[in-house]
């Protein structure tokens, strides 16, 4: 599934390919946590330990080509191509490659060796690194296997374009994220550039499914200044439709391959994010709960029963 040129581009970006279609990478915040600096905002909001996070994806493919995506979308295929690896093999490979990426910290005299040793044993899985994870045909089995191997929490991040995968989940992820970047079809086509004609309709189905899923559900709105920050009230019906426990209003960050499509000016300020969140508050059953200005993210929590 991964050609040599795709593998080379992944490697240059510090990804490590696993098997036929998976990848792992150590994120900036994991490295910062090992150094003793500030953790990822998800530790602040939800209590997961950043240094023990395994960020990976079982699907280096996607049915969207989002403007704001910091991944290399040129390596994505339009659908699933090739073999389907076993979840056990994927997890084993991701843990091994992650260790190789982190082992260099053992030679850093400014880092406590005990912190590195602890970080080498991941306890949290974030299925979110690249592509659309729900396109992996065995996503439910993958989540089950993470739990079977003793992982304390498993996060699944999806665009919502594969609702049938959500319907078939066995053990639920600790947090189920749905990325919602647009509040209408025209905005969706402009920002997310789907490669399938019914993706918007599929997202609506996933929103309905979220309202019935009994786990921590999160709507994450990636805010791109001037492109989707000026119609916050239009997002409210979708948020209420999903009845998610949390809503994250998160700034687009001008990093990675997104720099080829957007400018630094498209990163909204924390004040812009707060104003956006305030409109959501005033028109919904959500109230601001927390924020991290260094990550430009605001957390809203649902106040009404589902």
ZAKOLMAR-588697 format. One record per residue (C-alpha): residue number from 1; residue in three letters; x, y, z. Coordinates in steps of 0.5 Angstrom, whole numbers, plus 500, padded with zeros to 3 digits. Layout:
node nr->NUM, rest->ALA, px->X, py->Y, pz->Z;
...
! end
This chain:
node nr->1, rest->UNK, px->500, py->500, pz->500;
node nr->2, rest->UNK, px->506, py->505, pz->501;
node nr->3, rest->UNK, px->510, py->506, pz->495;
node nr->4, rest->UNK, px->518, py->508, pz->496;
node nr->5, rest->UNK, px->517, py->515, pz->495;
node nr->6, rest->UNK, px->511, py->515, pz->500;
node nr->7, rest->UNK, px->516, py->512, pz->505;
node nr->8, rest->UNK, px->521, py->517, pz->504;
node nr->9, rest->UNK, px->516, py->523, pz->505;
node nr->10, rest->UNK, px->514, py->520, pz->512;
node nr->11, rest->UNK, px->521, py->518, pz->514;
node nr->12, rest->UNK, px->523, py->526, pz->513;
node nr->13, rest->UNK, px->517, py->528, pz->517;
node nr->14, rest->UNK, px->520, py->524, pz->523;
node nr->15, rest->UNK, px->514, py->518, pz->522;
node nr->16, rest->UNK, px->516, py->511, pz->522;
node nr->17, rest->UNK, px->512, py->506, pz->518;
node nr->18, rest->UNK, px->509, py->500, pz->521;
node nr->19, rest->UNK, px->507, py->494, pz->516;
node nr->20, rest->UNK, px->503, py->496, pz->510;
node nr->21, rest->UNK, px->499, py->502, pz->512;
node nr->22, rest->UNK, px->500, py->504, pz->519;
node nr->23, rest->UNK, px->505, py->510, pz->522;
node nr->24, rest->UNK, px->507, py->512, pz->529;
node nr->25, rest->UNK, px->511, py->519, pz->531;
node nr->26, rest->UNK, px->513, py->522, pz->537;
node nr->27, rest->UNK, px->509, py->529, pz->538;
node nr->28, rest->UNK, px->512, py->535, pz->540;
node nr->29, rest->UNK, px->508, py->535, pz->547;
node nr->30, rest->UNK, px->511, py->528, pz->549;
node nr->31, rest->UNK, px->518, py->530, pz->548;
node nr->32, rest->UNK, px->517, py->537, pz->552;
node nr->33, rest->UNK, px->514, py->532, pz->557;
node nr->34, rest->UNK, px->520, py->528, pz->558;
node nr->35, rest->UNK, px->524, py->534, pz->558;
node nr->36, rest->UNK, px->520, py->536, pz->564;
node nr->37, rest->UNK, px->516, py->542, pz->561;
node nr->38, rest->UNK, px->509, py->543, pz->560;
node nr->39, rest->UNK, px->505, py->537, pz->558;
node nr->40, rest->UNK, px->499, py->537, pz->552;
node nr->41, rest->UNK, px->493, py->540, pz->553;
node nr->42, rest->UNK, px->489, py->533, pz->553;
node nr->43, rest->UNK, px->493, py->532, pz->560;
node nr->44, rest->UNK, px->490, py->539, pz->563;
node nr->45, rest->UNK, px->483, py->537, pz->560;
node nr->46, rest->UNK, px->483, py->530, pz->561;
node nr->47, rest->UNK, px->488, py->527, pz->565;
node nr->48, rest->UNK, px->492, py->523, pz->561;
node nr->49, rest->UNK, px->500, py->523, pz->562;
node nr->50, rest->UNK, px->503, py->526, pz->556;
node nr->51, rest->UNK, px->510, py->522, pz->556;
node nr->52, rest->UNK, px->506, py->516, pz->556;
node nr->53, rest->UNK, px->502, py->517, pz->550;
node nr->54, rest->UNK, px->503, py->513, pz->543;
node nr->55, rest->UNK, px->500, py->517, pz->537;
node nr->56, rest->UNK, px->499, py->513, pz->531;
node nr->57, rest->UNK, px->494, py->511, pz->525;
node nr->58, rest->UNK, px->492, py->505, pz->522;
node nr->59, rest->UNK, px->491, py->508, pz->516;
node nr->60, rest->UNK, px->495, py->512, pz->512;
node nr->61, rest->UNK, px->490, py->514, pz->507;
node nr->62, rest->UNK, px->484, py->519, pz->508;
node nr->63, rest->UNK, px->477, py->521, pz->504;
node nr->64, rest->UNK, px->479, py->528, pz->505;
node nr->65, rest->UNK, px->484, py->533, pz->503;
node nr->66, rest->UNK, px->483, py->539, pz->508;
node nr->67, rest->UNK, px->487, py->545, pz->507;
node nr->68, rest->UNK, px->489, py->546, pz->515;
node nr->69, rest->UNK, px->492, py->539, pz->515;
node nr->70, rest->UNK, px->499, py->539, pz->517;
node nr->71, rest->UNK, px->500, py->532, pz->514;
node nr->72, rest->UNK, px->502, py->530, pz->507;
node nr->73, rest->UNK, px->496, py->529, pz->504;
node nr->74, rest->UNK, px->499, py->527, pz->497;
node nr->75, rest->UNK, px->501, py->520, pz->500;
node nr->76, rest->UNK, px->494, py->519, pz->501;
node nr->77, rest->UNK, px->490, py->514, pz->497;
node nr->78, rest->UNK, px->482, py->515, pz->495;
node nr->79, rest->UNK, px->480, py->509, pz->498;
node nr->80, rest->UNK, px->483, py->502, pz->502;
node nr->81, rest->UNK, px->488, py->499, pz->497;
node nr->82, rest->UNK, px->492, py->493, pz->499;
node nr->83, rest->UNK, px->492, py->488, pz->505;
node nr->84, rest->UNK, px->490, py->489, pz->512;
node nr->85, rest->UNK, px->495, py->488, pz->518;
node nr->86, rest->UNK, px->493, py->485, pz->524;
node nr->87, rest->UNK, px->492, py->489, pz->530;
node nr->88, rest->UNK, px->497, py->486, pz->534;
node nr->89, rest->UNK, px->502, py->487, pz->529;
node nr->90, rest->UNK, px->500, py->494, pz->528;
node nr->91, rest->UNK, px->501, py->495, pz->536;
node nr->92, rest->UNK, px->507, py->491, pz->537;
node nr->93, rest->UNK, px->510, py->495, pz->531;
node nr->94, rest->UNK, px->508, py->502, pz->533;
node nr->95, rest->UNK, px->511, py->501, pz->540;
node nr->96, rest->UNK, px->518, py->498, pz->537;
node nr->97, rest->UNK, px->518, py->504, pz->533;
node nr->98, rest->UNK, px->516, py->509, pz->538;
node nr->99, rest->UNK, px->522, py->506, pz->543;
node nr->100, rest->UNK, px->527, py->507, pz->537;
node nr->101, rest->UNK, px->525, py->515, pz->536;
node nr->102, rest->UNK, px->525, py->516, pz->544;
node nr->103, rest->UNK, px->531, py->512, pz->546;
node nr->104, rest->UNK, px->536, py->518, pz->544;
node nr->105, rest->UNK, px->533, py->521, pz->550;
node nr->106, rest->UNK, px->537, py->516, pz->554;
node nr->107, rest->UNK, px->544, py->520, pz->552;
node nr->108, rest->UNK, px->541, py->527, pz->554;
node nr->109, rest->UNK, px->544, py->529, pz->560;
node nr->110, rest->UNK, px->539, py->534, pz->561;
node nr->111, rest->UNK, px->533, py->529, pz->562;
node nr->112, rest->UNK, px->532, py->525, pz->568;
node nr->113, rest->UNK, px->533, py->517, pz->565;
node nr->114, rest->UNK, px->527, py->515, pz->570;
node nr->115, rest->UNK, px->523, py->519, pz->565;
node nr->116, rest->UNK, px->525, py->517, pz->559;
node nr->117, rest->UNK, px->525, py->509, pz->562;
node nr->118, rest->UNK, px->517, py->511, pz->564;
node nr->119, rest->UNK, px->516, py->514, pz->557;
node nr->120, rest->UNK, px->518, py->508, pz->553;
node nr->121, rest->UNK, px->512, py->504, pz->556;
node nr->122, rest->UNK, px->506, py->507, pz->553;
node nr->123, rest->UNK, px->500, py->507, pz->557;
node nr->124, rest->UNK, px->495, py->511, pz->553;
node nr->125, rest->UNK, px->494, py->510, pz->545;
node nr->126, rest->UNK, px->492, py->516, pz->541;
node nr->127, rest->UNK, px->489, py->514, pz->534;
node nr->128, rest->UNK, px->489, py->520, pz->531;
node nr->129, rest->UNK, px->496, py->521, pz->527;
node nr->130, rest->UNK, px->495, py->522, pz->520;
node nr->131, rest->UNK, px->489, py->520, pz->515;
node nr->132, rest->UNK, px->482, py->517, pz->517;
node nr->133, rest->UNK, px->483, py->512, pz->522;
node nr->134, rest->UNK, px->476, py->509, pz->521;
node nr->135, rest->UNK, px->478, py->507, pz->514;
node nr->136, rest->UNK, px->482, py->501, pz->517;
node nr->137, rest->UNK, px->477, py->495, pz->516;
node nr->138, rest->UNK, px->479, py->493, pz->523;
node nr->139, rest->UNK, px->479, py->499, pz->527;
node nr->140, rest->UNK, px->474, py->496, pz->533;
node nr->141, rest->UNK, px->479, py->490, pz->534;
node nr->142, rest->UNK, px->485, py->495, pz->534;
node nr->143, rest->UNK, px->481, py->499, pz->540;
node nr->144, rest->UNK, px->480, py->492, pz->543;
node nr->145, rest->UNK, px->487, py->490, pz->543;
node nr->146, rest->UNK, px->490, py->496, pz->546;
node nr->147, rest->UNK, px->485, py->495, pz->552;
node nr->148, rest->UNK, px->487, py->487, pz->552;
node nr->149, rest->UNK, px->495, py->490, pz->552;
node nr->150, rest->UNK, px->493, py->494, pz->558;
node nr->151, rest->UNK, px->493, py->501, pz->555;
node nr->152, rest->UNK, px->489, py->505, pz->560;
node nr->153, rest->UNK, px->486, py->509, pz->555;
node nr->154, rest->UNK, px->485, py->510, pz->548;
node nr->155, rest->UNK, px->483, py->516, pz->544;
node nr->156, rest->UNK, px->480, py->515, pz->537;
node nr->157, rest->UNK, px->479, py->522, pz->533;
node nr->158, rest->UNK, px->475, py->521, pz->526;
node nr->159, rest->UNK, px->472, py->526, pz->521;
node nr->160, rest->UNK, px->466, py->522, pz->522;
node nr->161, rest->UNK, px->466, py->520, pz->514;
node nr->162, rest->UNK, px->466, py->513, pz->516;
node nr->163, rest->UNK, px->459, py->512, pz->521;
node nr->164, rest->UNK, px->459, py->505, pz->519;
node nr->165, rest->UNK, px->465, py->504, pz->523;
node nr->166, rest->UNK, px->463, py->507, pz->529;
node nr->167, rest->UNK, px->456, py->503, pz->529;
node nr->168, rest->UNK, px->461, py->497, pz->529;
node nr->169, rest->UNK, px->465, py->499, pz->535;
node nr->170, rest->UNK, px->465, py->494, pz->541;
node nr->171, rest->UNK, px->469, py->497, pz->546;
node nr->172, rest->UNK, px->469, py->504, pz->546;
node nr->173, rest->UNK, px->474, py->509, pz->546;
node nr->174, rest->UNK, px->476, py->513, pz->552;
node nr->175, rest->UNK, px->475, py->519, pz->548;
node nr->176, rest->UNK, px->471, py->519, pz->541;
node nr->177, rest->UNK, px->473, py->525, pz->538;
node nr->178, rest->UNK, px->469, py->528, pz->531;
node nr->179, rest->UNK, px->473, py->534, pz->528;
node nr->180, rest->UNK, px->468, py->539, pz->525;
node nr->181, rest->UNK, px->471, py->544, pz->521;
node nr->182, rest->UNK, px->465, py->547, pz->517;
node nr->183, rest->UNK, px->458, py->549, pz->519;
node nr->184, rest->UNK, px->455, py->548, pz->512;
node nr->185, rest->UNK, px->456, py->544, pz->506;
node nr->186, rest->UNK, px->459, py->550, pz->502;
node nr->187, rest->UNK, px->464, py->551, pz->507;
node nr->188, rest->UNK, px->466, py->544, pz->508;
node nr->189, rest->UNK, px->467, py->543, pz->501;
node nr->190, rest->UNK, px->472, py->549, pz->501;
node nr->191, rest->UNK, px->476, py->547, pz->507;
node nr->192, rest->UNK, px->476, py->539, pz->507;
node nr->193, rest->UNK, px->475, py->538, pz->500;
node nr->194, rest->UNK, px->472, py->531, pz->500;
node nr->195, rest->UNK, px->474, py->526, pz->495;
node nr->196, rest->UNK, px->467, py->522, pz->496;
node nr->197, rest->UNK, px->461, py->526, pz->494;
node nr->198, rest->UNK, px->457, py->524, pz->500;
node nr->199, rest->UNK, px->462, py->525, pz->506;
node nr->200, rest->UNK, px->458, py->531, pz->509;
node nr->201, rest->UNK, px->452, py->526, pz->509;
node nr->202, rest->UNK, px->456, py->521, pz->513;
node nr->203, rest->UNK, px->458, py->526, pz->518;
node nr->204, rest->UNK, px->451, py->528, pz->519;
node nr->205, rest->UNK, px->450, py->521, pz->521;
node nr->206, rest->UNK, px->456, py->520, pz->525;
node nr->207, rest->UNK, px->453, py->526, pz->529;
node nr->208, rest->UNK, px->447, py->523, pz->530;
node nr->209, rest->UNK, px->451, py->516, pz->533;
node nr->210, rest->UNK, px->455, py->520, pz->537;
node nr->211, rest->UNK, px->449, py->522, pz->541;
node nr->212, rest->UNK, px->447, py->515, pz->543;
node nr->213, rest->UNK, px->455, py->513, pz->544;
node nr->214, rest->UNK, px->456, py->512, pz->552;
node nr->215, rest->UNK, px->463, py->515, pz->553;
node nr->216, rest->UNK, px->467, py->521, pz->553;
node nr->217, rest->UNK, px->465, py->524, pz->546;
node nr->218, rest->UNK, px->468, py->531, pz->544;
node nr->219, rest->UNK, px->467, py->535, pz->538;
node nr->220, rest->UNK, px->473, py->539, pz->536;
node nr->221, rest->UNK, px->472, py->545, pz->532;
node nr->222, rest->UNK, px->479, py->547, pz->528;
node nr->223, rest->UNK, px->478, py->554, pz->527;
node nr->224, rest->UNK, px->482, py->558, pz->521;
node nr->225, rest->UNK, px->481, py->565, pz->522;
node nr->226, rest->UNK, px->477, py->569, pz->517;
node nr->227, rest->UNK, px->475, py->562, pz->514;
node nr->228, rest->UNK, px->470, py->559, pz->519;
node nr->229, rest->UNK, px->471, py->564, pz->525;
node nr->230, rest->UNK, px->466, py->568, pz->523;
node nr->231, rest->UNK, px->459, py->564, pz->523;
node nr->232, rest->UNK, px->460, py->561, pz->530;
node nr->233, rest->UNK, px->452, py->560, pz->531;
node nr->234, rest->UNK, px->452, py->556, pz->525;
node nr->235, rest->UNK, px->456, py->550, pz->529;
node nr->236, rest->UNK, px->451, py->550, pz->534;
node nr->237, rest->UNK, px->445, py->546, pz->531;
node nr->238, rest->UNK, px->451, py->540, pz->530;
node nr->239, rest->UNK, px->454, py->541, pz->537;
node nr->240, rest->UNK, px->447, py->540, pz->540;
node nr->241, rest->UNK, px->445, py->534, pz->535;
node nr->242, rest->UNK, px->451, py->530, pz->537;
node nr->243, rest->UNK, px->450, py->532, pz->545;
node nr->244, rest->UNK, px->458, py->531, pz->546;
node nr->245, rest->UNK, px->460, py->532, pz->553;
node nr->246, rest->UNK, px->465, py->536, pz->551;
node nr->247, rest->UNK, px->467, py->541, pz->545;
node nr->248, rest->UNK, px->474, py->544, pz->544;
node nr->249, rest->UNK, px->475, py->550, pz->540;
node nr->250, rest->UNK, px->482, py->549, pz->537;
node nr->251, rest->UNK, px->486, py->554, pz->533;
node nr->252, rest->UNK, px->489, py->552, pz->526;
node nr->253, rest->UNK, px->497, py->552, pz->527;
node nr->254, rest->UNK, px->501, py->554, pz->521;
node nr->255, rest->UNK, px->505, py->548, pz->521;
node nr->256, rest->UNK, px->507, py->542, pz->517;
node nr->257, rest->UNK, px->505, py->541, pz->510;
node nr->258, rest->UNK, px->499, py->546, pz->511;
node nr->259, rest->UNK, px->504, py->552, pz->510;
node nr->260, rest->UNK, px->503, py->550, pz->503;
node nr->261, rest->UNK, px->496, py->552, pz->503;
node nr->262, rest->UNK, px->495, py->557, pz->508;
node nr->263, rest->UNK, px->498, py->563, pz->512;
node nr->264, rest->UNK, px->501, py->564, pz->519;
node nr->265, rest->UNK, px->495, py->570, pz->519;
node nr->266, rest->UNK, px->490, py->564, pz->519;
node nr->267, rest->UNK, px->492, py->562, pz->526;
node nr->268, rest->UNK, px->486, py->565, pz->530;
node nr->269, rest->UNK, px->489, py->569, pz->537;
node nr->270, rest->UNK, px->486, py->566, pz->543;
node nr->271, rest->UNK, px->482, py->572, pz->544;
node nr->272, rest->UNK, px->478, py->570, pz->537;
node nr->273, rest->UNK, px->477, py->563, pz->540;
node nr->274, rest->UNK, px->474, py->566, pz->546;
node nr->275, rest->UNK, px->469, py->570, pz->542;
node nr->276, rest->UNK, px->468, py->564, pz->538;
node nr->277, rest->UNK, px->466, py->560, pz->544;
node nr->278, rest->UNK, px->462, py->565, pz->548;
node nr->279, rest->UNK, px->457, py->565, pz->542;
node nr->280, rest->UNK, px->457, py->558, pz->543;
node nr->281, rest->UNK, px->456, py->558, pz->550;
node nr->282, rest->UNK, px->450, py->564, pz->549;
node nr->283, rest->UNK, px->446, py->559, pz->544;
node nr->284, rest->UNK, px->447, py->552, pz->547;
node nr->285, rest->UNK, px->448, py->548, pz->553;
node nr->286, rest->UNK, px->455, py->548, pz->554;
node nr->287, rest->UNK, px->459, py->553, pz->558;
node nr->288, rest->UNK, px->467, py->554, pz->558;
node nr->289, rest->UNK, px->471, py->549, pz->563;
node nr->290, rest->UNK, px->478, py->550, pz->561;
node nr->291, rest->UNK, px->483, py->553, pz->556;
node nr->292, rest->UNK, px->490, py->553, pz->554;
node nr->293, rest->UNK, px->493, py->559, pz->551;
node nr->294, rest->UNK, px->499, py->556, pz->549;
node nr->295, rest->UNK, px->496, py->551, pz->545;
node nr->296, rest->UNK, px->490, py->556, pz->543;
node nr->297, rest->UNK, px->485, py->551, pz->545;
node nr->298, rest->UNK, px->478, py->553, pz->549;
node nr->299, rest->UNK, px->474, py->547, pz->552;
node nr->300, rest->UNK, px->467, py->547, pz->553;
node nr->301, rest->UNK, px->463, py->542, pz->557;
node nr->302, rest->UNK, px->455, py->540, pz->556;
node nr->303, rest->UNK, px->451, py->542, pz->562;
node nr->304, rest->UNK, px->444, py->539, pz->560;
node nr->305, rest->UNK, px->443, py->531, pz->560;
node nr->306, rest->UNK, px->443, py->528, pz->554;
! end
